[in-house]
């Protein structure tokens, strides 16, 4: 069964961003995450919800409010 918890390197690959970007988002508390000891972990479900919330209407992959109501 695939893990629903990701590490920083896995999130970097998933989002196609650098580790510096992920750590910047963490410092600013802009990305959902939790710590186990000194290591950051990310719940894939929360990360997907965060992506949906951050997506702007009209962007590729983002639906406008009108399109969301229709679906």
N, CA, C and O atoms as a CHARMM CRD file, in Angstrom:
* protein
*
  284
    1    1 UNK  N      0.84700  -1.18200   0.00000 PROA 1      0.00000
    2    1 UNK  CA     0.00000   0.00000   0.00000 PROA 1      0.00000
    3    1 UNK  C      0.89300   1.24600   0.00000 PROA 1      0.00000
    4    1 UNK  O      1.79500   1.34600   0.83200 PROA 1      0.00000
    5    2 UNK  N      0.66300   2.20300  -0.91800 PROA 2      0.00000
    6    2 UNK  CA     1.48700   3.40300  -0.97500 PROA 2      0.00000
    7    2 UNK  C      1.28900   4.27300   0.26600 PROA 2      0.00000
    8    2 UNK  O      0.19000   4.35500   0.81600 PROA 2      0.00000
    9    3 UNK  N      2.35900   4.91100   0.68800 PROA 3      0.00000
   10    3 UNK  CA     2.31400   5.77100   1.86900 PROA 3      0.00000
   11    3 UNK  C      1.53700   7.04800   1.57800 PROA 3      0.00000
   12    3 UNK  O      1.61600   7.60400   0.48200 PROA 3      0.00000
   13    4 UNK  N      0.79100   7.50000   2.57000 PROA 4      0.00000
   14    4 UNK  CA     0.08400   8.77100   2.43400 PROA 4      0.00000
   15    4 UNK  C      0.86100   9.89200   3.11200 PROA 4      0.00000
   16    4 UNK  O      0.40800  11.03500   3.15100 PROA 4      0.00000
   17    5 UNK  N      2.03700   9.55700   3.64700 PROA 5      0.00000
   18    5 UNK  CA     2.90100  10.53000   4.30100 PROA 5      0.00000
   19    5 UNK  C      4.16100  10.69400   3.44900 PROA 5      0.00000
   20    5 UNK  O      4.81200   9.71700   3.08000 PROA 5      0.00000
   21    6 UNK  N      4.48900  11.95400   3.14600 PROA 6      0.00000
   22    6 UNK  CA     5.65000  12.25000   2.30500 PROA 6      0.00000
   23    6 UNK  C      6.73100  12.96100   3.10300 PROA 6      0.00000
   24    6 UNK  O      6.44700  13.65000   4.08300 PROA 6      0.00000
   25    7 UNK  N      7.96900  12.78500   2.67200 PROA 7      0.00000
   26    7 UNK  CA     9.11400  13.50000   3.23600 PROA 7      0.00000
   27    7 UNK  C      9.37700  14.75700   2.39400 PROA 7      0.00000
   28    7 UNK  O      8.75500  14.95000   1.35000 PROA 7      0.00000
   29    8 UNK  N     10.29000  15.59700   2.84900 PROA 8      0.00000
   30    8 UNK  CA    10.62900  16.81100   2.09900 PROA 8      0.00000
   31    8 UNK  C     11.09300  16.47600   0.67400 PROA 8      0.00000
   32    8 UNK  O     10.58700  17.08400  -0.27000 PROA 8      0.00000
   33    9 UNK  N     12.02400  15.54400   0.47600 PROA 9      0.00000
   34    9 UNK  CA    12.43300  15.23300  -0.90600 PROA 9      0.00000
   35    9 UNK  C     11.27700  14.72100  -1.77000 PROA 9      0.00000
   36    9 UNK  O     11.21400  15.02900  -2.96100 PROA 9      0.00000
   37   10 UNK  N     10.36600  13.94600  -1.18500 PROA 10     0.00000
   38   10 UNK  CA     9.22100  13.45400  -1.94300 PROA 10     0.00000
   39   10 UNK  C      8.26800  14.58900  -2.31800 PROA 10     0.00000
   40   10 UNK  O      7.70700  14.59100  -3.41300 PROA 10     0.00000
   41   11 UNK  N      8.08400  15.55100  -1.41200 PROA 11     0.00000
   42   11 UNK  CA     7.23700  16.71600  -1.71300 PROA 11     0.00000
   43   11 UNK  C      7.87800  17.55700  -2.80900 PROA 11     0.00000
   44   11 UNK  O      7.17800  18.07200  -3.68000 PROA 11     0.00000
   45   12 UNK  N      9.18200  17.70100  -2.77600 PROA 12     0.00000
   46   12 UNK  CA     9.89800  18.43500  -3.82600 PROA 12     0.00000
   47   12 UNK  C      9.63100  17.80700  -5.18700 PROA 12     0.00000
   48   12 UNK  O      9.35500  18.50400  -6.16300 PROA 12     0.00000
   49   13 UNK  N      9.71500  16.50000  -5.23700 PROA 13     0.00000
   50   13 UNK  CA     9.46400  15.79400  -6.49400 PROA 13     0.00000
   51   13 UNK  C      7.99600  15.93000  -6.90100 PROA 13     0.00000
   52   13 UNK  O      7.69300  16.16700  -8.07000 PROA 13     0.00000
   53   14 UNK  N      7.09600  15.78200  -5.94800 PROA 14     0.00000
   54   14 UNK  CA     5.65900  15.85600  -6.21100 PROA 14     0.00000
   55   14 UNK  C      5.25500  17.23300  -6.74500 PROA 14     0.00000
   56   14 UNK  O      4.45900  17.33100  -7.67900 PROA 14     0.00000
   57   15 UNK  N      5.81100  18.30500  -6.14400 PROA 15     0.00000
   58   15 UNK  CA     5.46700  19.67000  -6.54200 PROA 15     0.00000
   59   15 UNK  C      6.38200  20.23000  -7.62500 PROA 15     0.00000
   60   15 UNK  O      6.11200  21.30100  -8.17000 PROA 15     0.00000
   61   16 UNK  N      7.45700  19.52000  -7.94100 PROA 16     0.00000
   62   16 UNK  CA     8.45100  19.97400  -8.91800 PROA 16     0.00000
   63   16 UNK  C      9.07300  21.31400  -8.49400 PROA 16     0.00000
   64   16 UNK  O      9.15400  22.26400  -9.27400 PROA 16     0.00000
   65   17 UNK  N      9.50700  21.35000  -7.22700 PROA 17     0.00000
   66   17 UNK  CA    10.16400  22.54100  -6.68900 PROA 17     0.00000
   67   17 UNK  C     11.41500  22.10300  -5.93300 PROA 17     0.00000
   68   17 UNK  O     11.61400  20.91900  -5.66400 PROA 17     0.00000
   69   18 UNK  N     12.25000  23.07700  -5.59700 PROA 18     0.00000
   70   18 UNK  CA    13.48300  22.78300  -4.86800 PROA 18     0.00000
   71   18 UNK  C     13.20200  22.63700  -3.36900 PROA 18     0.00000
   72   18 UNK  O     12.13800  23.01700  -2.88100 PROA 18     0.00000
   73   19 UNK  N     14.17400  22.08100  -2.65900 PROA 19     0.00000
   74   19 UNK  CA    14.05900  21.98100  -1.20200 PROA 19     0.00000
   75   19 UNK  C     14.00400  23.36400  -0.57900 PROA 19     0.00000
   76   19 UNK  O     13.30600  23.56400   0.41500 PROA 19     0.00000
   77   20 UNK  N     14.72700  24.32000  -1.14500 PROA 20     0.00000
   78   20 UNK  CA    14.70900  25.69000  -0.62200 PROA 20     0.00000
   79   20 UNK  C     13.28900  26.25100  -0.66400 PROA 20     0.00000
   80   20 UNK  O     12.87000  26.94300   0.26300 PROA 20     0.00000
   81   21 UNK  N     12.55100  25.95700  -1.72800 PROA 21     0.00000
   82   21 UNK  CA    11.17000  26.42600  -1.84300 PROA 21     0.00000
   83   21 UNK  C     10.29000  25.78700  -0.78100 PROA 21     0.00000
   84   21 UNK  O      9.49300  26.47600  -0.14300 PROA 21     0.00000
   85   22 UNK  N     10.42200  24.48300  -0.58000 PROA 22     0.00000
   86   22 UNK  CA     9.62000  23.79200   0.43300 PROA 22     0.00000
   87   22 UNK  C      9.93800  24.35000   1.82000 PROA 22     0.00000
   88   22 UNK  O      9.02200  24.62000   2.59700 PROA 22     0.00000
   89   23 UNK  N     11.21300  24.52400   2.14100 PROA 23     0.00000
   90   23 UNK  CA    11.57500  25.06000   3.46000 PROA 23     0.00000
   91   23 UNK  C     11.11100  26.50800   3.62500 PROA 23     0.00000
   92   23 UNK  O     10.75800  26.91300   4.73300 PROA 23     0.00000
   93   24 UNK  N     11.10500  27.28500   2.56100 PROA 24     0.00000
   94   24 UNK  CA    10.58100  28.65200   2.63200 PROA 24     0.00000
   95   24 UNK  C      9.08400  28.62100   2.94600 PROA 24     0.00000
   96   24 UNK  O      8.60900  29.38700   3.78400 PROA 24     0.00000
   97   25 UNK  N      8.33800  27.73300   2.27400 PROA 25     0.00000
   98   25 UNK  CA     6.91300  27.58300   2.55500 PROA 25     0.00000
   99   25 UNK  C      6.68100  27.13600   4.00000 PROA 25     0.00000
  100   25 UNK  O      5.74700  27.60100   4.65300 PROA 25     0.00000
  101   26 UNK  N      7.52200  26.24300   4.49200 PROA 26     0.00000
  102   26 UNK  CA     7.41300  25.79000   5.88000 PROA 26     0.00000
  103   26 UNK  C      7.67300  26.92900   6.86000 PROA 26     0.00000
  104   26 UNK  O      6.93000  27.09800   7.82700 PROA 26     0.00000
  105   27 UNK  N      8.72400  27.71200   6.61600 PROA 27     0.00000
  106   27 UNK  CA     9.04500  28.85000   7.49800 PROA 27     0.00000
  107   27 UNK  C      7.89000  29.84000   7.57100 PROA 27     0.00000
  108   27 UNK  O      7.59500  30.39300   8.63000 PROA 27     0.00000
  109   28 UNK  N      7.24700  30.05600   6.43800 PROA 28     0.00000
  110   28 UNK  CA     6.13100  31.01000   6.36300 PROA 28     0.00000
  111   28 UNK  C      4.79800  30.38300   6.77100 PROA 28     0.00000
  112   28 UNK  O      3.76400  31.05200   6.77500 PROA 28     0.00000
  113   29 UNK  N      4.83100  29.09000   7.11500 PROA 29     0.00000
  114   29 UNK  CA     3.62700  28.33400   7.49000 PROA 29     0.00000
  115   29 UNK  C      2.57600  28.39500   6.38400 PROA 29     0.00000
  116   29 UNK  O      1.38400  28.54200   6.65100 PROA 29     0.00000
  117   30 UNK  N      3.03900  28.28100   5.14100 PROA 30     0.00000
  118   30 UNK  CA     2.16400  28.34000   3.97400 PROA 30     0.00000
  119   30 UNK  C      1.81800  26.96900   3.40400 PROA 30     0.00000
  120   30 UNK  O      1.07100  26.88000   2.42900 PROA 30     0.00000
  121   31 UNK  N      2.34300  25.91100   3.99000 PROA 31     0.00000
  122   31 UNK  CA     2.10000  24.56900   3.46800 PROA 31     0.00000
  123   31 UNK  C      1.77300  23.65300   4.64900 PROA 31     0.00000
  124   31 UNK  O      2.43700  23.72700   5.68400 PROA 31     0.00000
  125   32 UNK  N      0.76400  22.79200   4.51100 PROA 32     0.00000
  126   32 UNK  CA     0.39900  21.92100   5.63700 PROA 32     0.00000
  127   32 UNK  C      1.45300  20.84000   5.86500 PROA 32     0.00000
  128   32 UNK  O      1.81400  20.09600   4.95400 PROA 32     0.00000
  129   33 UNK  N      1.93400  20.77600   7.10000 PROA 33     0.00000
  130   33 UNK  CA     2.97800  19.80600   7.43000 PROA 33     0.00000
  131   33 UNK  C      2.98900  19.57400   8.93500 PROA 33     0.00000
  132   33 UNK  O      2.35900  20.31000   9.69500 PROA 33     0.00000
  133   34 UNK  N      3.70500  18.55100   9.34800 PROA 34     0.00000
  134   34 UNK  CA     3.90600  18.28400  10.76700 PROA 34     0.00000
  135   34 UNK  C      5.30900  17.72400  10.94800 PROA 34     0.00000
  136   34 UNK  O      5.95300  17.29600   9.98900 PROA 34     0.00000
  137   35 UNK  N      5.76600  17.73400  12.18500 PROA 35     0.00000
  138   35 UNK  CA     7.12300  17.25900  12.46200 PROA 35     0.00000
  139   35 UNK  C      7.09200  15.94800  13.22800 PROA 35     0.00000
  140   35 UNK  O      6.23700  15.71200  14.08100 PROA 35     0.00000
  141   36 UNK  N      8.04300  15.11900  12.89400 PROA 36     0.00000
  142   36 UNK  CA     8.36100  13.93200  13.68600 PROA 36     0.00000
  143   36 UNK  C      9.81600  14.11800  14.07200 PROA 36     0.00000
  144   36 UNK  O     10.71300  13.96500  13.24200 PROA 36     0.00000
  145   37 UNK  N     10.04400  14.44400  15.32400 PROA 37     0.00000
  146   37 UNK  CA    11.39300  14.81200  15.75500 PROA 37     0.00000
  147   37 UNK  C     11.80700  16.08600  15.03800 PROA 37     0.00000
  148   37 UNK  O     11.12000  17.10400  15.11700 PROA 37     0.00000
  149   38 UNK  N     12.92100  16.02500  14.34500 PROA 38     0.00000
  150   38 UNK  CA    13.40800  17.19000  13.59500 PROA 38     0.00000
  151   38 UNK  C     13.00200  17.14400  12.12600 PROA 38     0.00000
  152   38 UNK  O     13.32800  18.05300  11.36400 PROA 38     0.00000
  153   39 UNK  N     12.29900  16.10200  11.72900 PROA 39     0.00000
  154   39 UNK  CA    11.97200  15.90100  10.31900 PROA 39     0.00000
  155   39 UNK  C     10.54200  16.31300   9.99900 PROA 39     0.00000
  156   39 UNK  O      9.61500  16.01600  10.75300 PROA 39     0.00000
  157   40 UNK  N     10.37500  16.99500   8.87900 PROA 40     0.00000
  158   40 UNK  CA     9.06500  17.40600   8.40900 PROA 40     0.00000
  159   40 UNK  C      8.41100  16.27500   7.63300 PROA 40     0.00000
  160   40 UNK  O      9.07800  15.54100   6.90400 PROA 40     0.00000
  161   41 UNK  N      7.09600  16.14200   7.79900 PROA 41     0.00000
  162   41 UNK  CA     6.29900  15.16900   7.06200 PROA 41     0.00000
  163   41 UNK  C      5.04900  15.86200   6.53900 PROA 41     0.00000
  164   41 UNK  O      4.59700  16.85800   7.10400 PROA 41     0.00000
  165   42 UNK  N      4.49800  15.32500   5.45600 PROA 42     0.00000
  166   42 UNK  CA     3.35700  15.92200   4.77800 PROA 42     0.00000
  167   42 UNK  C      2.32600  14.84600   4.50300 PROA 42     0.00000
  168   42 UNK  O      2.65900  13.79300   3.95900 PROA 42     0.00000
  169   43 UNK  N      1.08100  15.09600   4.87100 PROA 43     0.00000
  170   43 UNK  CA    -0.02200  14.19200   4.56200 PROA 43     0.00000
  171   43 UNK  C     -0.46100  14.50000   3.13700 PROA 43     0.00000
  172   43 UNK  O     -0.80300  15.64200   2.83000 PROA 43     0.00000
  173   44 UNK  N     -0.45800  13.50900   2.27300 PROA 44     0.00000
  174   44 UNK  CA    -0.75500  13.72400   0.85300 PROA 44     0.00000
  175   44 UNK  C     -2.15600  14.30200   0.65000 PROA 44     0.00000
  176   44 UNK  O     -2.35200  15.14400  -0.22600 PROA 44     0.00000
  177   45 UNK  N     -3.12700  13.86400   1.44300 PROA 45     0.00000
  178   45 UNK  CA    -4.48500  14.39500   1.32400 PROA 45     0.00000
  179   45 UNK  C     -4.55000  15.87800   1.64400 PROA 45     0.00000
  180   45 UNK  O     -5.19100  16.64600   0.92600 PROA 45     0.00000
  181   46 UNK  N     -3.88000  16.28800   2.73000 PROA 46     0.00000
  182   46 UNK  CA    -3.85000  17.70900   3.09400 PROA 46     0.00000
  183   46 UNK  C     -3.09100  18.51100   2.04800 PROA 46     0.00000
  184   46 UNK  O     -3.46800  19.63900   1.73100 PROA 46     0.00000
  185   47 UNK  N     -2.04000  17.93900   1.52100 PROA 47     0.00000
  186   47 UNK  CA    -1.25600  18.61400   0.48600 PROA 47     0.00000
  187   47 UNK  C     -2.09600  18.82500  -0.77500 PROA 47     0.00000
  188   47 UNK  O     -2.02600  19.88900  -1.39000 PROA 47     0.00000
  189   48 UNK  N     -2.88200  17.83300  -1.16200 PROA 48     0.00000
  190   48 UNK  CA    -3.75400  17.97600  -2.33600 PROA 48     0.00000
  191   48 UNK  C     -4.83400  19.02900  -2.10300 PROA 48     0.00000
  192   48 UNK  O     -5.15200  19.79800  -3.01000 PROA 48     0.00000
  193   49 UNK  N     -5.40400  19.07100  -0.89000 PROA 49     0.00000
  194   49 UNK  CA    -6.39800  20.11400  -0.57200 PROA 49     0.00000
  195   49 UNK  C     -5.75800  21.49700  -0.62700 PROA 49     0.00000
  196   49 UNK  O     -6.37200  22.44900  -1.11000 PROA 49     0.00000
  197   50 UNK  N     -4.52400  21.61000  -0.13000 PROA 50     0.00000
  198   50 UNK  CA    -3.78700  22.87700  -0.15600 PROA 50     0.00000
  199   50 UNK  C     -3.56000  23.31200  -1.60800 PROA 50     0.00000
  200   50 UNK  O     -3.72000  24.48700  -1.93500 PROA 50     0.00000
  201   51 UNK  N     -3.19200  22.38000  -2.46600 PROA 51     0.00000
  202   51 UNK  CA    -2.98500  22.68800  -3.88300 PROA 51     0.00000
  203   51 UNK  C     -4.28400  23.20300  -4.49600 PROA 51     0.00000
  204   51 UNK  O     -4.27700  24.19500  -5.22600 PROA 51     0.00000
  205   52 UNK  N     -5.40100  22.53100  -4.20300 PROA 52     0.00000
  206   52 UNK  CA    -6.69700  22.97200  -4.72800 PROA 52     0.00000
  207   52 UNK  C     -7.04000  24.37800  -4.24900 PROA 52     0.00000
  208   52 UNK  O     -7.54700  25.18800  -5.02500 PROA 52     0.00000
  209   53 UNK  N     -6.77100  24.67500  -2.98500 PROA 53     0.00000
  210   53 UNK  CA    -7.06700  26.00100  -2.44100 PROA 53     0.00000
  211   53 UNK  C     -6.16700  27.07300  -3.04100 PROA 53     0.00000
  212   53 UNK  O     -6.60000  28.20900  -3.23500 PROA 53     0.00000
  213   54 UNK  N     -4.93200  26.72500  -3.33300 PROA 54     0.00000
  214   54 UNK  CA    -3.97000  27.68500  -3.86500 PROA 54     0.00000
  215   54 UNK  C     -4.12600  27.90700  -5.36400 PROA 54     0.00000
  216   54 UNK  O     -3.63300  28.90000  -5.90000 PROA 54     0.00000
  217   55 UNK  N     -4.81500  26.98200  -6.04800 PROA 55     0.00000
  218   55 UNK  CA    -5.00500  27.11000  -7.49000 PROA 55     0.00000
  219   55 UNK  C     -5.98400  28.23700  -7.77000 PROA 55     0.00000
  220   55 UNK  O     -7.05700  28.30800  -7.17200 PROA 55     0.00000
  221   56 UNK  N     -5.60400  29.11300  -8.68400 PROA 56     0.00000
  222   56 UNK  CA    -6.45800  30.23400  -9.04200 PROA 56     0.00000
  223   56 UNK  C     -7.39800  29.84300 -10.16700 PROA 56     0.00000
  224   56 UNK  O     -7.02400  29.06900 -11.04800 PROA 56     0.00000
  225   57 UNK  N     -8.62400  30.37500 -10.14700 PROA 57     0.00000
  226   57 UNK  CA    -9.53700  30.10900 -11.26300 PROA 57     0.00000
  227   57 UNK  C     -8.90700  30.57000 -12.57800 PROA 57     0.00000
  228   57 UNK  O     -8.26100  31.61600 -12.63400 PROA 57     0.00000
  229   58 UNK  N     -9.09900  29.79400 -13.61000 PROA 58     0.00000
  230   58 UNK  CA    -8.54600  30.14000 -14.91600 PROA 58     0.00000
  231   58 UNK  C     -7.15400  29.59100 -15.15100 PROA 58     0.00000
  232   58 UNK  O     -6.67800  29.58800 -16.28600 PROA 58     0.00000
  233   59 UNK  N     -6.48400  29.12100 -14.09400 PROA 59     0.00000
  234   59 UNK  CA    -5.17000  28.50400 -14.26400 PROA 59     0.00000
  235   59 UNK  C     -5.37100  27.07200 -14.73700 PROA 59     0.00000
  236   59 UNK  O     -6.41000  26.46900 -14.47000 PROA 59     0.00000
  237   60 UNK  N     -4.39300  26.53100 -15.42800 PROA 60     0.00000
  238   60 UNK  CA    -4.51500  25.12100 -15.81600 PROA 60     0.00000
  239   60 UNK  C     -4.73900  24.26500 -14.57600 PROA 60     0.00000
  240   60 UNK  O     -4.00100  24.36100 -13.59500 PROA 60     0.00000
  241   61 UNK  N     -5.75600  23.43600 -14.63600 PROA 61     0.00000
  242   61 UNK  CA    -6.06200  22.56500 -13.50400 PROA 61     0.00000
  243   61 UNK  C     -7.00200  23.18600 -12.49700 PROA 61     0.00000
  244   61 UNK  O     -7.54500  22.47300 -11.65300 PROA 61     0.00000
  245   62 UNK  N     -7.21200  24.49000 -12.55500 PROA 62     0.00000
  246   62 UNK  CA    -8.10200  25.16000 -11.62100 PROA 62     0.00000
  247   62 UNK  C     -9.43500  25.46400 -12.28000 PROA 62     0.00000
  248   62 UNK  O     -9.48300  25.88900 -13.43400 PROA 62     0.00000
  249   63 UNK  N    -10.51300  25.24700 -11.54500 PROA 63     0.00000
  250   63 UNK  CA   -11.83900  25.54000 -12.07100 PROA 63     0.00000
  251   63 UNK  C    -12.30500  26.88500 -11.54800 PROA 63     0.00000
  252   63 UNK  O    -11.99300  27.25800 -10.41700 PROA 63     0.00000
  253   64 UNK  N    -13.05100  27.61500 -12.36700 PROA 64     0.00000
  254   64 UNK  CA   -13.66100  28.84500 -11.88800 PROA 64     0.00000
  255   64 UNK  C    -14.78800  28.46600 -10.93800 PROA 64     0.00000
  256   64 UNK  O    -15.23100  27.31700 -10.94100 PROA 64     0.00000
  257   65 UNK  N    -15.26200  29.40800 -10.12600 PROA 65     0.00000
  258   65 UNK  CA   -16.34700  29.13400  -9.19600 PROA 65     0.00000
  259   65 UNK  C    -17.59600  28.65100  -9.93500 PROA 65     0.00000
  260   65 UNK  O    -18.29900  27.76500  -9.45100 PROA 65     0.00000
  261   66 UNK  N    -17.87000  29.22600 -11.09400 PROA 66     0.00000
  262   66 UNK  CA   -19.03200  28.81400 -11.88600 PROA 66     0.00000
  263   66 UNK  C    -18.87000  27.37100 -12.35900 PROA 66     0.00000
  264   66 UNK  O    -19.82000  26.58900 -12.31400 PROA 66     0.00000
  265   67 UNK  N    -17.66400  27.01800 -12.81500 PROA 67     0.00000
  266   67 UNK  CA   -17.40800  25.64400 -13.27700 PROA 67     0.00000
  267   67 UNK  C    -17.53100  24.65300 -12.11900 PROA 67     0.00000
  268   67 UNK  O    -18.01300  23.53600 -12.30200 PROA 67     0.00000
  269   68 UNK  N    -17.08200  25.07600 -10.90200 PROA 68     0.00000
  270   68 UNK  CA   -17.17400  24.20200  -9.73300 PROA 68     0.00000
  271   68 UNK  C    -18.63000  23.91700  -9.39500 PROA 68     0.00000
  272   68 UNK  O    -18.97300  22.79000  -9.03800 PROA 68     0.00000
  273   69 UNK  N    -19.50200  24.93700  -9.50400 PROA 69     0.00000
  274   69 UNK  CA   -20.91200  24.76300  -9.17500 PROA 69     0.00000
  275   69 UNK  C    -21.57100  23.79600 -10.15500 PROA 69     0.00000
  276   69 UNK  O    -22.44800  23.02200  -9.77100 PROA 69     0.00000
  277   70 UNK  N    -21.15000  23.83900 -11.42300 PROA 70     0.00000
  278   70 UNK  CA   -21.73900  22.98800 -12.44800 PROA 70     0.00000
  279   70 UNK  C    -21.32000  21.53000 -12.29200 PROA 70     0.00000
  280   70 UNK  O    -22.05600  20.62300 -12.68100 PROA 70     0.00000
  281   71 UNK  N    -20.11100  21.30100 -11.71100 PROA 71     0.00000
  282   71 UNK  CA   -19.63300  19.91500 -11.61900 PROA 71     0.00000
  283   71 UNK  C    -20.10100  19.21000 -10.38400 PROA 71     0.00000
  284   71 UNK  O    -19.77400  18.04100 -10.17900 PROA 71     0.00000
